[in-house]
Amino acid sequence: MLINLRKSGMIEGHRVPMFTSYLSCTGHDVVKEHMNVITAGTTLLHSRNAEMSALHYNVGLILDHGGATDESITTMHRLGLSMSATSVKRKRKQLVTRQKEKLDQGIVATKLMYQVFYKESSCADKGTLAQLRNIVNRREVTGKEAVIEKFRPHYVFLEDTLKAYVLTAATDHFGITSLHDEKPTCHAPRPLLFLKDKADQYSWLLFMIGM
């Protein structure tokens, strides 16, 4: 509940009605001022279980990233507005380790993609990665051997290529000849689909792609 009070149901008052009522008595409108209520509730419950408060971790990490001294973070901690300097350093170390693991996984996956799909000999074949690389002049993209040394340009090129293919497939499916077209000429979405919840929109999308 401390990590995400809004998702836990505090705003509607279903799961913690007494606590919500208590906060409402302070003058806050639980619906219109939900962020104020979340901040107030998290601060109050911080003393109950400090390690679960994402808000206080975020405040501490922001202070640390901004160059605040340990004394400043400790002062904020004593005021109940941040985690302790020690907890912030421990959390930062965990985030750095997690980010490094994600980066390592990304490098392996990207290198595999270039190993399978990128061949310099296919630069004359329309639609291949090598041919597209030459068209958009991505000179830093040279293949799997350079992925580790120049990871970002290789990763971004794959990402841009995927987006381009998806966009091309979507415009072809909906009969759109220009990005400035306002409405598709075929397979048009149901009326007011944009007002439906994400589950309904996702179901419609799966139906469109034949899944």
PyMOL CGO cylinders between C-alpha atoms (Angstrom):
from pymol import cmd
from pymol.cgo import CYLINDER

trace = [
    CYLINDER, 0.00, 0.00, 0.00, 2.88, 2.33, 0.72, 0.3, 1, 1, 1, 1, 1, 1,
    CYLINDER, 2.88, 2.33, 0.72, 4.45, 1.66, -2.65, 0.3, 1, 1, 1, 1, 1, 1,
    CYLINDER, 4.45, 1.66, -2.65, 1.36, 2.61, -4.60, 0.3, 1, 1, 1, 1, 1, 1,
    CYLINDER, 1.36, 2.61, -4.60, -1.54, 3.84, -2.52, 0.3, 1, 1, 1, 1, 1, 1,
    CYLINDER, -1.54, 3.84, -2.52, -3.62, 4.73, -5.56, 0.3, 1, 1, 1, 1, 1, 1,
    CYLINDER, -3.62, 4.73, -5.56, -3.56, 1.20, -6.97, 0.3, 1, 1, 1, 1, 1, 1,
    CYLINDER, -3.56, 1.20, -6.97, -4.14, -0.29, -3.54, 0.3, 1, 1, 1, 1, 1, 1,
    CYLINDER, -4.14, -0.29, -3.54, -7.60, 1.27, -3.45, 0.3, 1, 1, 1, 1, 1, 1,
    CYLINDER, -7.60, 1.27, -3.45, -6.96, 4.07, -0.99, 0.3, 1, 1, 1, 1, 1, 1,
    CYLINDER, -6.96, 4.07, -0.99, -8.41, 6.70, -3.30, 0.3, 1, 1, 1, 1, 1, 1,
    CYLINDER, -8.41, 6.70, -3.30, -11.73, 4.87, -3.55, 0.3, 1, 1, 1, 1, 1, 1,
    CYLINDER, -11.73, 4.87, -3.55, -11.63, 4.05, 0.14, 0.3, 1, 1, 1, 1, 1, 1,
    CYLINDER, -11.63, 4.05, 0.14, -12.52, 0.38, -0.41, 0.3, 1, 1, 1, 1, 1, 1,
    CYLINDER, -12.52, 0.38, -0.41, -9.54, -1.25, 1.29, 0.3, 1, 1, 1, 1, 1, 1,
    CYLINDER, -9.54, -1.25, 1.29, -8.62, 1.39, 3.85, 0.3, 1, 1, 1, 1, 1, 1,
    CYLINDER, -8.62, 1.39, 3.85, -11.86, 3.30, 4.48, 0.3, 1, 1, 1, 1, 1, 1,
    CYLINDER, -11.86, 3.30, 4.48, -11.01, 4.45, 8.00, 0.3, 1, 1, 1, 1, 1, 1,
    CYLINDER, -11.01, 4.45, 8.00, -7.59, 5.76, 6.98, 0.3, 1, 1, 1, 1, 1, 1,
    CYLINDER, -7.59, 5.76, 6.98, -9.10, 7.49, 3.94, 0.3, 1, 1, 1, 1, 1, 1,
    CYLINDER, -9.10, 7.49, 3.94, -11.80, 9.05, 6.11, 0.3, 1, 1, 1, 1, 1, 1,
    CYLINDER, -11.80, 9.05, 6.11, -9.16, 10.25, 8.52, 0.3, 1, 1, 1, 1, 1, 1,
    CYLINDER, -9.16, 10.25, 8.52, -7.24, 11.98, 5.75, 0.3, 1, 1, 1, 1, 1, 1,
    CYLINDER, -7.24, 11.98, 5.75, -10.47, 13.43, 4.37, 0.3, 1, 1, 1, 1, 1, 1,
    CYLINDER, -10.47, 13.43, 4.37, -11.09, 15.13, 7.71, 0.3, 1, 1, 1, 1, 1, 1,
    CYLINDER, -11.09, 15.13, 7.71, -7.93, 17.19, 7.18, 0.3, 1, 1, 1, 1, 1, 1,
    CYLINDER, -7.93, 17.19, 7.18, -9.68, 19.03, 4.37, 0.3, 1, 1, 1, 1, 1, 1,
    CYLINDER, -9.68, 19.03, 4.37, -8.35, 17.10, 1.38, 0.3, 1, 1, 1, 1, 1, 1,
    CYLINDER, -8.35, 17.10, 1.38, -10.64, 16.00, -1.41, 0.3, 1, 1, 1, 1, 1, 1,
    CYLINDER, -10.64, 16.00, -1.41, -9.62, 12.34, -1.83, 0.3, 1, 1, 1, 1, 1, 1,
    CYLINDER, -9.62, 12.34, -1.83, -10.67, 12.26, -5.48, 0.3, 1, 1, 1, 1, 1, 1,
    CYLINDER, -10.67, 12.26, -5.48, -9.56, 15.68, -6.73, 0.3, 1, 1, 1, 1, 1, 1,
    CYLINDER, -9.56, 15.68, -6.73, -6.37, 15.94, -4.69, 0.3, 1, 1, 1, 1, 1, 1,
    CYLINDER, -6.37, 15.94, -4.69, -5.26, 12.31, -4.73, 0.3, 1, 1, 1, 1, 1, 1,
    CYLINDER, -5.26, 12.31, -4.73, -1.55, 13.14, -4.96, 0.3, 1, 1, 1, 1, 1, 1,
    CYLINDER, -1.55, 13.14, -4.96, -1.73, 15.26, -1.80, 0.3, 1, 1, 1, 1, 1, 1,
    CYLINDER, -1.73, 15.26, -1.80, -3.55, 12.46, -0.02, 0.3, 1, 1, 1, 1, 1, 1,
    CYLINDER, -3.55, 12.46, -0.02, -1.03, 9.87, -1.22, 0.3, 1, 1, 1, 1, 1, 1,
    CYLINDER, -1.03, 9.87, -1.22, 1.87, 12.02, -0.04, 0.3, 1, 1, 1, 1, 1, 1,
    CYLINDER, 1.87, 12.02, -0.04, 0.24, 12.66, 3.32, 0.3, 1, 1, 1, 1, 1, 1,
    CYLINDER, 0.24, 12.66, 3.32, -0.69, 8.99, 3.80, 0.3, 1, 1, 1, 1, 1, 1,
    CYLINDER, -0.69, 8.99, 3.80, 2.76, 7.75, 2.82, 0.3, 1, 1, 1, 1, 1, 1,
    CYLINDER, 2.76, 7.75, 2.82, 4.42, 10.20, 5.19, 0.3, 1, 1, 1, 1, 1, 1,
    CYLINDER, 4.42, 10.20, 5.19, 2.19, 9.12, 8.06, 0.3, 1, 1, 1, 1, 1, 1,
    CYLINDER, 2.19, 9.12, 8.06, 2.76, 5.42, 7.41, 0.3, 1, 1, 1, 1, 1, 1,
    CYLINDER, 2.76, 5.42, 7.41, 6.49, 5.86, 6.86, 0.3, 1, 1, 1, 1, 1, 1,
    CYLINDER, 6.49, 5.86, 6.86, 7.11, 5.33, 10.58, 0.3, 1, 1, 1, 1, 1, 1,
    CYLINDER, 7.11, 5.33, 10.58, 5.22, 2.04, 10.46, 0.3, 1, 1, 1, 1, 1, 1,
    CYLINDER, 5.22, 2.04, 10.46, 7.39, 0.46, 7.76, 0.3, 1, 1, 1, 1, 1, 1,
    CYLINDER, 7.39, 0.46, 7.76, 10.03, 2.78, 6.37, 0.3, 1, 1, 1, 1, 1, 1,
    CYLINDER, 10.03, 2.78, 6.37, 11.50, 0.24, 3.94, 0.3, 1, 1, 1, 1, 1, 1,
    CYLINDER, 11.50, 0.24, 3.94, 8.29, 0.02, 1.90, 0.3, 1, 1, 1, 1, 1, 1,
    CYLINDER, 8.29, 0.02, 1.90, 7.94, 3.70, 1.07, 0.3, 1, 1, 1, 1, 1, 1,
    CYLINDER, 7.94, 3.70, 1.07, 8.76, 4.36, -2.59, 0.3, 1, 1, 1, 1, 1, 1,
    CYLINDER, 8.76, 4.36, -2.59, 8.11, 8.07, -2.07, 0.3, 1, 1, 1, 1, 1, 1,
    CYLINDER, 8.11, 8.07, -2.07, 10.81, 8.43, 0.56, 0.3, 1, 1, 1, 1, 1, 1,
    CYLINDER, 10.81, 8.43, 0.56, 13.26, 6.38, -1.47, 0.3, 1, 1, 1, 1, 1, 1,
    CYLINDER, 13.26, 6.38, -1.47, 12.59, 8.61, -4.49, 0.3, 1, 1, 1, 1, 1, 1,
    CYLINDER, 12.59, 8.61, -4.49, 13.09, 11.79, -2.47, 0.3, 1, 1, 1, 1, 1, 1,
    CYLINDER, 13.09, 11.79, -2.47, 16.36, 10.43, -1.09, 0.3, 1, 1, 1, 1, 1, 1,
    CYLINDER, 16.36, 10.43, -1.09, 17.61, 9.37, -4.54, 0.3, 1, 1, 1, 1, 1, 1,
    CYLINDER, 17.61, 9.37, -4.54, 16.71, 12.77, -6.01, 0.3, 1, 1, 1, 1, 1, 1,
    CYLINDER, 16.71, 12.77, -6.01, 18.61, 14.51, -3.22, 0.3, 1, 1, 1, 1, 1, 1,
    CYLINDER, 18.61, 14.51, -3.22, 21.59, 12.22, -3.73, 0.3, 1, 1, 1, 1, 1, 1,
    CYLINDER, 21.59, 12.22, -3.73, 21.56, 12.73, -7.50, 0.3, 1, 1, 1, 1, 1, 1,
    CYLINDER, 21.56, 12.73, -7.50, 21.36, 16.48, -7.02, 0.3, 1, 1, 1, 1, 1, 1,
    CYLINDER, 21.36, 16.48, -7.02, 24.52, 16.47, -4.92, 0.3, 1, 1, 1, 1, 1, 1,
    CYLINDER, 24.52, 16.47, -4.92, 23.03, 16.78, -1.45, 0.3, 1, 1, 1, 1, 1, 1,
    CYLINDER, 23.03, 16.78, -1.45, 25.36, 15.92, 1.40, 0.3, 1, 1, 1, 1, 1, 1,
    CYLINDER, 25.36, 15.92, 1.40, 24.73, 13.04, 3.80, 0.3, 1, 1, 1, 1, 1, 1,
    CYLINDER, 24.73, 13.04, 3.80, 23.93, 15.62, 6.48, 0.3, 1, 1, 1, 1, 1, 1,
    CYLINDER, 23.93, 15.62, 6.48, 21.20, 17.14, 4.29, 0.3, 1, 1, 1, 1, 1, 1,
    CYLINDER, 21.20, 17.14, 4.29, 19.68, 13.74, 3.54, 0.3, 1, 1, 1, 1, 1, 1,
    CYLINDER, 19.68, 13.74, 3.54, 19.85, 12.86, 7.25, 0.3, 1, 1, 1, 1, 1, 1,
    CYLINDER, 19.85, 12.86, 7.25, 18.01, 16.09, 8.10, 0.3, 1, 1, 1, 1, 1, 1,
    CYLINDER, 18.01, 16.09, 8.10, 15.25, 15.24, 5.63, 0.3, 1, 1, 1, 1, 1, 1,
    CYLINDER, 15.25, 15.24, 5.63, 15.14, 11.74, 7.08, 0.3, 1, 1, 1, 1, 1, 1,
    CYLINDER, 15.14, 11.74, 7.08, 14.63, 13.09, 10.60, 0.3, 1, 1, 1, 1, 1, 1,
    CYLINDER, 14.63, 13.09, 10.60, 11.79, 15.24, 9.30, 0.3, 1, 1, 1, 1, 1, 1,
    CYLINDER, 11.79, 15.24, 9.30, 10.15, 12.08, 7.93, 0.3, 1, 1, 1, 1, 1, 1,
    CYLINDER, 10.15, 12.08, 7.93, 10.51, 13.17, 4.30, 0.3, 1, 1, 1, 1, 1, 1,
    CYLINDER, 10.51, 13.17, 4.30, 13.30, 10.88, 3.09, 0.3, 1, 1, 1, 1, 1, 1,
    CYLINDER, 13.30, 10.88, 3.09, 15.09, 7.62, 3.72, 0.3, 1, 1, 1, 1, 1, 1,
    CYLINDER, 15.09, 7.62, 3.72, 18.34, 7.71, 5.65, 0.3, 1, 1, 1, 1, 1, 1,
    CYLINDER, 18.34, 7.71, 5.65, 21.61, 8.39, 3.82, 0.3, 1, 1, 1, 1, 1, 1,
    CYLINDER, 21.61, 8.39, 3.82, 22.67, 4.77, 4.38, 0.3, 1, 1, 1, 1, 1, 1,
    CYLINDER, 22.67, 4.77, 4.38, 19.42, 3.40, 2.92, 0.3, 1, 1, 1, 1, 1, 1,
    CYLINDER, 19.42, 3.40, 2.92, 19.70, 5.73, -0.07, 0.3, 1, 1, 1, 1, 1, 1,
    CYLINDER, 19.70, 5.73, -0.07, 23.24, 4.55, -0.82, 0.3, 1, 1, 1, 1, 1, 1,
    CYLINDER, 23.24, 4.55, -0.82, 22.15, 0.91, -0.52, 0.3, 1, 1, 1, 1, 1, 1,
    CYLINDER, 22.15, 0.91, -0.52, 19.20, 1.48, -2.85, 0.3, 1, 1, 1, 1, 1, 1,
    CYLINDER, 19.20, 1.48, -2.85, 21.40, 3.33, -5.37, 0.3, 1, 1, 1, 1, 1, 1,
    CYLINDER, 21.40, 3.33, -5.37, 23.82, 0.41, -5.40, 0.3, 1, 1, 1, 1, 1, 1,
    CYLINDER, 23.82, 0.41, -5.40, 20.95, -2.02, -6.01, 0.3, 1, 1, 1, 1, 1, 1,
    CYLINDER, 20.95, -2.02, -6.01, 19.61, 0.11, -8.88, 0.3, 1, 1, 1, 1, 1, 1,
    CYLINDER, 19.61, 0.11, -8.88, 23.06, 0.37, -10.48, 0.3, 1, 1, 1, 1, 1, 1,
    CYLINDER, 23.06, 0.37, -10.48, 23.50, -3.40, -10.27, 0.3, 1, 1, 1, 1, 1, 1,
    CYLINDER, 23.50, -3.40, -10.27, 20.04, -4.00, -11.75, 0.3, 1, 1, 1, 1, 1, 1,
    CYLINDER, 20.04, -4.00, -11.75, 20.69, -1.52, -14.56, 0.3, 1, 1, 1, 1, 1, 1,
    CYLINDER, 20.69, -1.52, -14.56, 24.00, -3.18, -15.36, 0.3, 1, 1, 1, 1, 1, 1,
    CYLINDER, 24.00, -3.18, -15.36, 22.29, -6.58, -15.59, 0.3, 1, 1, 1, 1, 1, 1,
    CYLINDER, 22.29, -6.58, -15.59, 19.68, -5.15, -17.97, 0.3, 1, 1, 1, 1, 1, 1,
    CYLINDER, 19.68, -5.15, -17.97, 22.42, -3.56, -20.06, 0.3, 1, 1, 1, 1, 1, 1,
    CYLINDER, 22.42, -3.56, -20.06, 24.31, -6.86, -20.26, 0.3, 1, 1, 1, 1, 1, 1,
    CYLINDER, 24.31, -6.86, -20.26, 21.15, -8.64, -21.37, 0.3, 1, 1, 1, 1, 1, 1,
    CYLINDER, 21.15, -8.64, -21.37, 20.50, -5.92, -23.94, 0.3, 1, 1, 1, 1, 1, 1,
    CYLINDER, 20.50, -5.92, -23.94, 24.01, -6.24, -25.35, 0.3, 1, 1, 1, 1, 1, 1,
    CYLINDER, 24.01, -6.24, -25.35, 23.66, -10.01, -25.72, 0.3, 1, 1, 1, 1, 1, 1,
    CYLINDER, 23.66, -10.01, -25.72, 20.24, -9.73, -27.39, 0.3, 1, 1, 1, 1, 1, 1,
    CYLINDER, 20.24, -9.73, -27.39, 21.40, -6.95, -29.73, 0.3, 1, 1, 1, 1, 1, 1,
    CYLINDER, 21.40, -6.95, -29.73, 24.53, -8.84, -30.73, 0.3, 1, 1, 1, 1, 1, 1,
    CYLINDER, 24.53, -8.84, -30.73, 22.41, -11.92, -31.48, 0.3, 1, 1, 1, 1, 1, 1,
    CYLINDER, 22.41, -11.92, -31.48, 20.06, -9.85, -33.67, 0.3, 1, 1, 1, 1, 1, 1,
    CYLINDER, 20.06, -9.85, -33.67, 22.97, -8.56, -35.73, 0.3, 1, 1, 1, 1, 1, 1,
    CYLINDER, 22.97, -8.56, -35.73, 24.48, -12.02, -35.94, 0.3, 1, 1, 1, 1, 1, 1,
    CYLINDER, 24.48, -12.02, -35.94, 21.27, -13.43, -37.40, 0.3, 1, 1, 1, 1, 1, 1,
    CYLINDER, 21.27, -13.43, -37.40, 19.84, -10.56, -39.46, 0.3, 1, 1, 1, 1, 1, 1,
    CYLINDER, 19.84, -10.56, -39.46, 22.75, -8.30, -40.46, 0.3, 1, 1, 1, 1, 1, 1,
    CYLINDER, 22.75, -8.30, -40.46, 24.92, -9.34, -43.39, 0.3, 1, 1, 1, 1, 1, 1,
    CYLINDER, 24.92, -9.34, -43.39, 27.08, -6.84, -45.26, 0.3, 1, 1, 1, 1, 1, 1,
    CYLINDER, 27.08, -6.84, -45.26, 26.76, -8.98, -48.39, 0.3, 1, 1, 1, 1, 1, 1,
    CYLINDER, 26.76, -8.98, -48.39, 23.00, -8.23, -48.46, 0.3, 1, 1, 1, 1, 1, 1,
    CYLINDER, 23.00, -8.23, -48.46, 23.43, -4.45, -48.74, 0.3, 1, 1, 1, 1, 1, 1,
    CYLINDER, 23.43, -4.45, -48.74, 21.95, -4.56, -52.26, 0.3, 1, 1, 1, 1, 1, 1,
    CYLINDER, 21.95, -4.56, -52.26, 18.87, -6.54, -51.17, 0.3, 1, 1, 1, 1, 1, 1,
    CYLINDER, 18.87, -6.54, -51.17, 15.90, -4.26, -50.57, 0.3, 1, 1, 1, 1, 1, 1,
    CYLINDER, 15.90, -4.26, -50.57, 14.56, -4.22, -47.01, 0.3, 1, 1, 1, 1, 1, 1,
    CYLINDER, 14.56, -4.22, -47.01, 17.54, -5.87, -45.30, 0.3, 1, 1, 1, 1, 1, 1,
    CYLINDER, 17.54, -5.87, -45.30, 19.25, -4.27, -42.33, 0.3, 1, 1, 1, 1, 1, 1,
    CYLINDER, 19.25, -4.27, -42.33, 22.43, -3.69, -44.31, 0.3, 1, 1, 1, 1, 1, 1,
    CYLINDER, 22.43, -3.69, -44.31, 20.52, -1.96, -47.12, 0.3, 1, 1, 1, 1, 1, 1,
    CYLINDER, 20.52, -1.96, -47.12, 18.49, 0.19, -44.70, 0.3, 1, 1, 1, 1, 1, 1,
    CYLINDER, 18.49, 0.19, -44.70, 21.67, 1.09, -42.82, 0.3, 1, 1, 1, 1, 1, 1,
    CYLINDER, 21.67, 1.09, -42.82, 23.11, 2.56, -46.01, 0.3, 1, 1, 1, 1, 1, 1,
    CYLINDER, 23.11, 2.56, -46.01, 19.89, 4.41, -46.90, 0.3, 1, 1, 1, 1, 1, 1,
    CYLINDER, 19.89, 4.41, -46.90, 19.67, 6.22, -43.55, 0.3, 1, 1, 1, 1, 1, 1,
    CYLINDER, 19.67, 6.22, -43.55, 23.47, 6.61, -43.40, 0.3, 1, 1, 1, 1, 1, 1,
    CYLINDER, 23.47, 6.61, -43.40, 24.05, 4.98, -40.01, 0.3, 1, 1, 1, 1, 1, 1,
    CYLINDER, 24.05, 4.98, -40.01, 27.81, 4.81, -40.41, 0.3, 1, 1, 1, 1, 1, 1,
    CYLINDER, 27.81, 4.81, -40.41, 28.43, 3.77, -36.80, 0.3, 1, 1, 1, 1, 1, 1,
    CYLINDER, 28.43, 3.77, -36.80, 26.47, 0.55, -37.39, 0.3, 1, 1, 1, 1, 1, 1,
    CYLINDER, 26.47, 0.55, -37.39, 28.96, -2.04, -38.63, 0.3, 1, 1, 1, 1, 1, 1,
    CYLINDER, 28.96, -2.04, -38.63, 27.67, -5.38, -37.34, 0.3, 1, 1, 1, 1, 1, 1,
    CYLINDER, 27.67, -5.38, -37.34, 27.88, -7.75, -34.39, 0.3, 1, 1, 1, 1, 1, 1,
    CYLINDER, 27.88, -7.75, -34.39, 31.60, -7.23, -33.74, 0.3, 1, 1, 1, 1, 1, 1,
    CYLINDER, 31.60, -7.23, -33.74, 31.06, -3.55, -32.86, 0.3, 1, 1, 1, 1, 1, 1,
    CYLINDER, 31.06, -3.55, -32.86, 27.95, -3.96, -30.68, 0.3, 1, 1, 1, 1, 1, 1,
    CYLINDER, 27.95, -3.96, -30.68, 29.84, -3.86, -27.38, 0.3, 1, 1, 1, 1, 1, 1,
    CYLINDER, 29.84, -3.86, -27.38, 32.00, -0.90, -28.35, 0.3, 1, 1, 1, 1, 1, 1,
    CYLINDER, 32.00, -0.90, -28.35, 29.15, 1.08, -29.93, 0.3, 1, 1, 1, 1, 1, 1,
    CYLINDER, 29.15, 1.08, -29.93, 26.07, -0.36, -28.29, 0.3, 1, 1, 1, 1, 1, 1,
    CYLINDER, 26.07, -0.36, -28.29, 23.76, 2.64, -28.43, 0.3, 1, 1, 1, 1, 1, 1,
    CYLINDER, 23.76, 2.64, -28.43, 23.90, 3.34, -32.21, 0.3, 1, 1, 1, 1, 1, 1,
    CYLINDER, 23.90, 3.34, -32.21, 23.42, -0.37, -32.95, 0.3, 1, 1, 1, 1, 1, 1,
    CYLINDER, 23.42, -0.37, -32.95, 20.49, -0.66, -30.53, 0.3, 1, 1, 1, 1, 1, 1,
    CYLINDER, 20.49, -0.66, -30.53, 18.82, 2.56, -31.75, 0.3, 1, 1, 1, 1, 1, 1,
    CYLINDER, 18.82, 2.56, -31.75, 19.12, 1.44, -35.37, 0.3, 1, 1, 1, 1, 1, 1,
    CYLINDER, 19.12, 1.44, -35.37, 17.31, -1.83, -34.58, 0.3, 1, 1, 1, 1, 1, 1,
    CYLINDER, 17.31, -1.83, -34.58, 14.64, 0.07, -32.65, 0.3, 1, 1, 1, 1, 1, 1,
    CYLINDER, 14.64, 0.07, -32.65, 14.09, 2.58, -35.47, 0.3, 1, 1, 1, 1, 1, 1,
    CYLINDER, 14.09, 2.58, -35.47, 13.95, -0.19, -38.04, 0.3, 1, 1, 1, 1, 1, 1,
    CYLINDER, 13.95, -0.19, -38.04, 11.33, -2.10, -36.04, 0.3, 1, 1, 1, 1, 1, 1,
    CYLINDER, 11.33, -2.10, -36.04, 9.21, 1.03, -35.61, 0.3, 1, 1, 1, 1, 1, 1,
    CYLINDER, 9.21, 1.03, -35.61, 9.43, 1.73, -39.33, 0.3, 1, 1, 1, 1, 1, 1,
    CYLINDER, 9.43, 1.73, -39.33, 8.29, -1.81, -40.21, 0.3, 1, 1, 1, 1, 1, 1,
    CYLINDER, 8.29, -1.81, -40.21, 5.39, -1.63, -37.72, 0.3, 1, 1, 1, 1, 1, 1,
    CYLINDER, 5.39, -1.63, -37.72, 4.34, 1.78, -39.06, 0.3, 1, 1, 1, 1, 1, 1,
    CYLINDER, 4.34, 1.78, -39.06, 4.51, 0.55, -42.65, 0.3, 1, 1, 1, 1, 1, 1,
    CYLINDER, 4.51, 0.55, -42.65, 2.44, -2.54, -41.83, 0.3, 1, 1, 1, 1, 1, 1,
    CYLINDER, 2.44, -2.54, -41.83, -0.14, -0.45, -39.95, 0.3, 1, 1, 1, 1, 1, 1,
    CYLINDER, -0.14, -0.45, -39.95, -0.56, 2.15, -42.72, 0.3, 1, 1, 1, 1, 1, 1,
    CYLINDER, -0.56, 2.15, -42.72, -0.90, -0.62, -45.31, 0.3, 1, 1, 1, 1, 1, 1,
    CYLINDER, -0.90, -0.62, -45.31, -3.46, -2.52, -43.21, 0.3, 1, 1, 1, 1, 1, 1,
    CYLINDER, -3.46, -2.52, -43.21, -5.62, 0.55, -42.59, 0.3, 1, 1, 1, 1, 1, 1,
    CYLINDER, -5.62, 0.55, -42.59, -5.30, 1.91, -46.10, 0.3, 1, 1, 1, 1, 1, 1,
    CYLINDER, -5.30, 1.91, -46.10, -3.46, 5.04, -45.04, 0.3, 1, 1, 1, 1, 1, 1,
    CYLINDER, -3.46, 5.04, -45.04, -1.38, 6.60, -47.80, 0.3, 1, 1, 1, 1, 1, 1,
    CYLINDER, -1.38, 6.60, -47.80, -0.02, 9.53, -45.80, 0.3, 1, 1, 1, 1, 1, 1,
    CYLINDER, -0.02, 9.53, -45.80, 0.81, 10.18, -42.17, 0.3, 1, 1, 1, 1, 1, 1,
    CYLINDER, 0.81, 10.18, -42.17, -1.39, 13.25, -42.45, 0.3, 1, 1, 1, 1, 1, 1,
    CYLINDER, -1.39, 13.25, -42.45, -4.49, 11.16, -43.20, 0.3, 1, 1, 1, 1, 1, 1,
    CYLINDER, -4.49, 11.16, -43.20, -7.00, 11.58, -40.39, 0.3, 1, 1, 1, 1, 1, 1,
    CYLINDER, -7.00, 11.58, -40.39, -8.97, 8.37, -40.83, 0.3, 1, 1, 1, 1, 1, 1,
    CYLINDER, -8.97, 8.37, -40.83, -8.21, 4.88, -42.15, 0.3, 1, 1, 1, 1, 1, 1,
    CYLINDER, -8.21, 4.88, -42.15, -9.95, 3.88, -45.36, 0.3, 1, 1, 1, 1, 1, 1,
    CYLINDER, -9.95, 3.88, -45.36, -10.38, 0.23, -44.28, 0.3, 1, 1, 1, 1, 1, 1,
    CYLINDER, -10.38, 0.23, -44.28, -10.47, -1.81, -41.06, 0.3, 1, 1, 1, 1, 1, 1,
    CYLINDER, -10.47, -1.81, -41.06, -11.51, 1.32, -39.18, 0.3, 1, 1, 1, 1, 1, 1,
    CYLINDER, -11.51, 1.32, -39.18, -11.64, 1.03, -35.36, 0.3, 1, 1, 1, 1, 1, 1,
    CYLINDER, -11.64, 1.03, -35.36, -15.00, 0.72, -33.67, 0.3, 1, 1, 1, 1, 1, 1,
    CYLINDER, -15.00, 0.72, -33.67, -16.64, 4.03, -32.73, 0.3, 1, 1, 1, 1, 1, 1,
    CYLINDER, -16.64, 4.03, -32.73, -15.43, 5.42, -29.39, 0.3, 1, 1, 1, 1, 1, 1,
    CYLINDER, -15.43, 5.42, -29.39, -12.78, 2.70, -29.04, 0.3, 1, 1, 1, 1, 1, 1,
    CYLINDER, -12.78, 2.70, -29.04, -10.45, 5.28, -27.57, 0.3, 1, 1, 1, 1, 1, 1,
    CYLINDER, -10.45, 5.28, -27.57, -12.84, 5.61, -24.62, 0.3, 1, 1, 1, 1, 1, 1,
    CYLINDER, -12.84, 5.61, -24.62, -12.69, 1.89, -23.84, 0.3, 1, 1, 1, 1, 1, 1,
    CYLINDER, -12.69, 1.89, -23.84, -10.32, 0.47, -21.25, 0.3, 1, 1, 1, 1, 1, 1,
    CYLINDER, -10.32, 0.47, -21.25, -6.91, -0.88, -22.21, 0.3, 1, 1, 1, 1, 1, 1,
    CYLINDER, -6.91, -0.88, -22.21, -8.12, -4.51, -22.19, 0.3, 1, 1, 1, 1, 1, 1,
    CYLINDER, -8.12, -4.51, -22.19, -10.77, -3.82, -24.86, 0.3, 1, 1, 1, 1, 1, 1,
    CYLINDER, -10.77, -3.82, -24.86, -8.33, -1.85, -26.98, 0.3, 1, 1, 1, 1, 1, 1,
    CYLINDER, -8.33, -1.85, -26.98, -5.78, -4.65, -26.72, 0.3, 1, 1, 1, 1, 1, 1,
    CYLINDER, -5.78, -4.65, -26.72, -8.41, -7.26, -27.70, 0.3, 1, 1, 1, 1, 1, 1,
    CYLINDER, -8.41, -7.26, -27.70, -9.31, -5.22, -30.77, 0.3, 1, 1, 1, 1, 1, 1,
    CYLINDER, -9.31, -5.22, -30.77, -5.63, -4.90, -31.70, 0.3, 1, 1, 1, 1, 1, 1,
    CYLINDER, -5.63, -4.90, -31.70, -5.12, -8.67, -31.42, 0.3, 1, 1, 1, 1, 1, 1,
    CYLINDER, -5.12, -8.67, -31.42, -8.18, -9.20, -33.62, 0.3, 1, 1, 1, 1, 1, 1,
    CYLINDER, -8.18, -9.20, -33.62, -6.74, -6.83, -36.23, 0.3, 1, 1, 1, 1, 1, 1,
    CYLINDER, -6.74, -6.83, -36.23, -3.46, -8.70, -36.45, 0.3, 1, 1, 1, 1, 1, 1,
    CYLINDER, -3.46, -8.70, -36.45, -5.22, -12.05, -36.58, 0.3, 1, 1, 1, 1, 1, 1,
    CYLINDER, -5.22, -12.05, -36.58, -4.33, -13.47, -33.18, 0.3, 1, 1, 1, 1, 1, 1,
]
cmd.load_cgo(trace, "trace")
